Amino acid sequence: MKGPKNQGARAKLRLHFLENLNRVMDSDELREVSGGITEWARRVRELRSEEGYKILTHNDLSSLKPGQYLLRDPKPEPAFARGISKETRALVLDRNGFTCQQCGAVAGEAHPFDPTRKTRLQIGHVIDKSQGGTDDAHNLRALCSVCNEGAANLTLDRPSLHKLLVQVRRATSDDQRRVLEWLKSKFEP
């Protein structure tokens, strides 16, 4: 359940992005805009995944450095709804003993890497949705907010250049063109 403080942070970030179209912003600026909450990056991800704003990062545009963000279009794209029910969340947390499956931190206790923070658990995917993973309980695990912040799309090993080229060659011509267009958009200003 999102508290009013977190909803307020998302609204502040949305407004800031919309007021600063086509301007590169960094992590420090966005943290400050959010009111200094520790989960400001999660609110940015929610703007992308739940509201459909195409907020670019270094993964999308090569001219951006890690920790930089850019919104070019004020119109959100259709976004997918959260598919994990409250019941599934409760089942996964209980199955994992209310413990982070990566670092072992226990919900509500001081976090082992940052004793000034209490451990807050989130639900993370074993195989990320962008890599074909599902929202089924068998593909979900409890992760603390610290471990889950850096876990996005890191669940599978990166393919070697050879393997990547083999996959692109095996793709349809339409998919190959889409890969080319994406690469152009990433590496051309």
N, C-alpha and C positions, 0 to 999 in steps of 0.2 A: 504494500500500500504506500502510495506516495504521499508524503506530508505536504502541507502548504508551502513550506520552505523550499522543497525540491521543485514543486510546480512553479513557484515564483521564479526559481533560478532558470528553468527551461524557458519561461516566458521572457525573462530579461535577455537571455542569450538569443532567442528568436528575433526579438526586436533589434538587438545590436547587430546581428548579421544583416537584417533587412535594411537598417540604416547605413550600413557600411558595405554595400554591394561592390564587388570588384576590388576590395581592399584586403590585402593579406593581414591576418591577425595572428598573434602568437598565443601560446598557452597562458602566459602570465596575464595578458590582457583579458582573456576569456574567463580565467579564474576570478579575477577582480570583478568583472561584469556580473558573474553569477552570484556575487555576494561572498566569495571566498569559500564556498562549500568544497569539500574534498572530492565529491563525485561530479564535478563540473563536466568532465570528459564524457561521463555516462549521459548527461543531459544533451550534449552535442550529438552523441550516437543516437539518442532517441529522436532528435530533430531529423536526423537522416533516415532512420529505419521506420519510425512510427508516423512521422509527419511528411516524409518524402522530400525534404530539402536536400538538394545535391550540394552538400558542403564538401569541398575538395580538400584533400590532404596530399602529402608527398607520395602516397600510393596511387593517387589519381593523376598527378601533374608533376613532372620531374623538376620543374623550376621551384617547387615548394620544398622547404627543408622540414625534417621531422619537427612536429610541434607547431607547424604553421597551418592555417585554415583559410579558406576562401569560398565565398558564396558569389556566384556569377548571376544566377537567375532567381528572382524573387518568387517565382511560381513553383510550388512543390509538385513533384511527380507523384503518381499514385503510389502509396506505401502499403506494405503488407502489415496485417494486424498481428499482434502477439498471439502465438498459437499455444502457449503453455498455460494450462488452466491452473487455478489455485490448488485443486486437488493433486495435480501432477507435481506441482512445486512442493507441496507438503509431503508427498510420497518420497520424492528424491531427497529432501532434507532429512527426513526420518531414516531412510535407507542408508544415508551417508553419515548418520550419527551427529548431525548438526556440526560437522567438521569439514574444513576445506580439504578437498581431495588432492590438492597440490602441495600445500605447505603444512597442513595439520592444525592450523589455527581453529580454535573452538569459538562458536558463536557467543558473543557477549563478553568474552574475556579479552584482556589486553592482547593486541596483535603482536606476534613474536618479532616482526621486523620493525614495528613502530609502536612501542609500548604506550605512546600518548593516545593511540586510537583503539577503540573497542572493535573487535572483529565483527564485521557485517557480512553475512553470507548472501550470495547471489546464485542463480542457476546458470551454469555454463554448458555449452555443447561439447561433447567429446569430439565429434566431427562437425565443424561449423556448417551452418545452413548454406553459406556461400560455396561450400565444397560438397554440397549434396546431403548434408546431415538433416535429420528430422527432429521434431519436437517430442518424439516418443521418450518415455522414461528411461529406456535402455541407452539412449544417446545423451542423457543429461547427467550432470554431476554438480555437487555443491562446491562452490569456489568462493573464497573471501574476495572482498572488493579489490584488495591489493593485487592478488594473483589474476583476477578476471580482467583488470584494466589492461594488462599487457597481453592477454591471451587471444585477442581477436584474430581470427584467420591463421593462427599458428599451429593448428592441430595436425596438419599433414606436413611431411617433409617436402621441401621445395624440390621441384624436379630439376634434373641436370639439363643443360642446354640441349644435349642430344635427345633426351626423352621428350623435352618440350617441343623440339622441332618435329619429332616423329608424330606427336599428337596433333600438331598443327597440320602436317601433311595429310594425316588421316581424316581431318575434318572436311566438311562439305565446303564447296567454293564460297557459299554465302557466309558460313562461319569464319572462313579464312579472311574474307573481306572485312567482317566485323572486327576481327582481331587486328587487322591492319589499321582500320579507322581508330580503334582504341589506342593503339601504339602511337599513331600520329597525334591524337589529342593529348596524349601524355607527354610527348617529347617536343611538340611544336608549341611555341607560345601563343 
